[in-house]
Amino acid sequence: MDLRIFTEPQQGATYDTLLTVAKATEDLGFDAFFRSDHYLRMGSSDGLPGPTDAWITLAGLARETRRIRLGTLMTAGTFRLPGVLAIQVAQVDQMSGGRVELGLGAGWFEEEHTAYGIPFPKEKFDRLEEQLAIVTGLWATPVGDTFTHEGTHYRLTDSPALPKPAQAKVPVLIGGHGARRTPRLAARYADEFNIPFASVEDSERQFGRVRAAAEEAGRRADDLVYSNALVVCVGRDEAEIKRRAAAVGRDVEDLRAHGLAGSPAEVVDRIGRYAATGSSRLYLQVLDLHDLDHLELISSQVQSQL
């Protein structure tokens, strides 16, 4: 089971804070550092000092880390034109020496679009399908050839399809709870399918849909990696668990029911239940980015037992 650290910087984090967490992620033996792609805080957080851009952040981290994978859960398709996104991701992949992964979603948080003047189209899913075709198509076009796409929402004519990523194939992540279109899209374009904040039962059901869609599309179901994103709150004792939950404004029992919360032994046991669904990778949503002792505890007493 791979453990990856997943952050939500829109809730309030500077680049320096994210750099500190990314370096701890690397030093403590975690597999990857991922971040959300949002421009507006959610809930009661003040969001100070303001948002950071996902791909600018990852570009910086690409030069200041050496081993960990870097990526997004999920880049909002509404924020970037697909041709520009293909250039951005390819460049950051080059800057990292081939350690980038692209999670791409349709975009959903209308308020952040309104706040920053970003168009919020109604036909987001249709656009996402074209975006995936364009981004992956540009990367797959041989050097010296050109790429053309004539779609409903985007048209590219004789693109040189440059630059190329450092990796021969940048892993693409698709995720969500949709019962029909999401599995079909994952079967066509994804290297990894991620389901966020889902129960063991819902994860098993959704993974089954994706596996069936992959086989229907002519792929082996095991060609995809299956993963979960879950909030994490681990403590050496009950007092520490409660302190960490209170620091992020969450109820302990709610975290136990819907995330990975409790003692290291409890969390290892719960991870085992997700592993039984076919999940082989967990994105640990860390909400208190200043509590590096939390990461150390997870590394030494949870990760070490997996």
N, C-alpha and C positions, 0 to 999 in steps of 0.2 A: 504494500500500500504506500503510494507516494503521498507525502504531506506537503502542501504548498501554502504559503501565507498570502492571504487575500485582504486588501485594505480598502477603506472607503474614505478617501481623502476629502471629498466634498463636505464631510462632517467637521472638518477643521484640521488642516495639516499643511505645514510648509514643505518645500522640497527638501530642506535639510532634515526634517523629521522623517520623511519617507526614505531618504538616503540612509539614515541611522537604522531604520527598521530593515531595509534591504541588506545592509551589511551584516546585521545580526542574523537575518535569514540565511545568508551564505555561511557565516561563521558557525552557526549551530547545526548545519547539516541538512536544512530543509531543501526541497527540490527546486522551488521557484518562488518568485515574488510577483504577484499579480495585483492589479488595482482596478477599481471601477472607472467608468468614464461618465462623470456627471459634473455639471457646472453650478448646481444649486444644492444647498444642504436640505436634509429631510428631517422632519420631526422637530424636537425641541432644541437641537444643537444650534449654536450661534453661527457656526460655519467659519469662524475667524481663523486665519486672516483672509479667507476667500479661496476660490477654487484654483486648482492647478490642472493643466492640460495633461491628459493621459500620455500622449505620445511624446510630448516635450519632456515629461518626467522620465519616461522609459529611455529616451535618447541619452539623458544625463546618466541614468543608472547603468546604461550599456557600457559607458566608459569608466565607471567607478566600481564595477563588480567584475568577477572573472568566471564564475562557475554556474550560478543559478540561471534558470530559465526566466524569461521576462514576458509579461503579456497582460491582456485585458479581459475582464469579465464584466460586461461585454462592451466593446466599442460600439457607440450608438451610430447606426447607419444614417440617421438624420443629421449628424454633425459634419460629415465630410463627403465630398464627391468621391466616387469609387476610384477614379483614376488617380486622384491626389492621394487617397489613402494607400493605394498600392505603392506609390512612390515613397510615402512616409515610412511604411512598415518595412519595405525593402532597405531603406537607408538605415533605419535603426537596427535591422538584422545585420547589416554590414558592420555597423559600429560596435555591435556586441560580439562579433565573431560567430554569428549563427546561433543565437540563443533565444530568438523571439518566437512567440506564438500569438496568433490573432484570434481573439474571441470577437465575433461580430453578431450584433443583434439589431432588431428593427428600430430601437429607441421607443421610449414609452412615457417619459416624464414631461408632460406638456408644459408645466409651469416653468421649467428651466429654459425651454425654448422661448416662451413669452418674455422671460426676464432678460434674455440676451439676444433677442431679435433673430432667432433661428426658425426658419419655416418648419411647421409641424404638419406634414401631409397626412391625409386620411388613408392613403393606400400604402402604408408603411411596409407591409409584408411583401407585396409585389415588388416594391423597390428593393427590399433586402435580397430577394431572389436574383434580381438583376445585378446588384452590387457584388454578390458572391460570384456570379458568372464572370463579371468584369475583372475583379481583383485576381481571382485564380487564373483566368484566361490570360491576363497580362503577364503574370509570372511564368506561365507555362509556354508562352510564345518563344520559339528559338531566337537567339540573337541573330539579327540580320533580317528576320521576318517582321511583318507588321500585324497588328491586331485591329479588327473592326467589329463593332457591336452595334446593331440597330435594334433597339428595344423600345418599349413604350415610354420609359422614363429617362433613359440615357442613350446617347449615341456617341460612339468613338469611331473615327475614320482614320485608317492608316497610321495608328499609333506605333511608334517604334518599340513600345512595351519595355521601356527601360526606366530605371535601373533594375537589375535583378537582385534578389536577396542573396545572402551568403549561403543559405541552405538550399539544397536542391528542391526541397519542398517545405515551405513554412507550414507548420501544423495549424489547421483551422478548427476553431471550436464553435459549435452551435449548441444552443441550449434552450430550455423552456419546458412548459407544461402542456403545450398544445397537443391534442390527441391525433391530428391527422397531418396538417401541413408541416408542422415542425419536424416530425420524424421523417417525412419525405425529403425535406430540405437537407436534413442531417445525412440521410442515406446518400444523397447526391454529392454533397460538398464537404462534409465534416471528416476530420481525422479523430475528433473527440466529441462526444456528446455529454453535456453537463446539465444537471438538473439542480436548480438553486432552492435551498430551504424547503426540502421535501421530506416527508416521512419515509421510513424504510419501505412501507407498503406502496406508497405512491412512486417511489424510485423504481421498485421492481416492476411495477406496471408500465411506467414510461420507458424503461430500458427495453422491456419486451416489445413495445411498439416500434422502437427504433431498430431493434434487431430484425424484426419482421420486415420493416421497410427496406433495410439494407439488403436482405436476401431477395426481396422482390425486385430490387434495382440491379441485381446481379453481383452484389458484393458479399463477401463472407461477413457475417455479423461480428465476428471477432476482429475484423479489420479496424474497428473503431475502439477507442478507449472510452470507458464509461466512468463518469465522475460525479461527485456531489460538491456543492458549496454549502457550508453550515457554519453558523456562529459558534465560536469556541469560548469556553469559560472554565478553566481548570484551576483547582486549588489543592493545596496539601491537606487542608482540613476544611470543615464547614465554614469557619469564620473567614478564611481566605476566599472561598468560593463566593460567599455573600458580599464580601468587599469588592471583588472584581465585578460582580453583577451590578452592584449599586453604582460603581464608577461609570458604567455605560447606560445607567437608567433602565436596567432590565430586572425582571423578577426571576429568582433562581429556579423556581419550579417550572416556569415557562421555558427557560433555557434548557432545563433537563428534558422537557417534553419535546422540544422542537429543534434542539441543537446538540452540540457535544459539550455537556456541562457536568461537573462533578469532580470527584477524585480522579487521579490518573487511572486507577483500576476501572472505575465506572466508564470513563471515556474509551479506554481500550476495548472494553466489552461492547460498547455501542458501535465503535468502529467495525468490530467484527460482524455486527448485524448488517451494516451497509456493505461490507465486503461480500457477504453471502448473496447479495443481489446482483453481483457482478461488477460492482464499483471497485476500481483499482487506484483511484486518486481522489484525495479530499482537499478542497480549498478551504482553509480555516479562516473564517472571517474574524479578523482581529480588530476590535473597535477602539480599544485604548492603546494608541500607538506609542505612549510613553512608558508603558509597563513592559520593559524588556525582560524582567524576571519571569513574566508569564511565558514568553517564548522559550526561555531557558528551561523552565519546568516541563513544557510540552516536549521539548527536544530530549531531555534527560530521562523523563519518566513515562512518556507516552510513545514517542517515536522509537525509542530504544526497544520497546516491547513488540513492535510490529514486524 
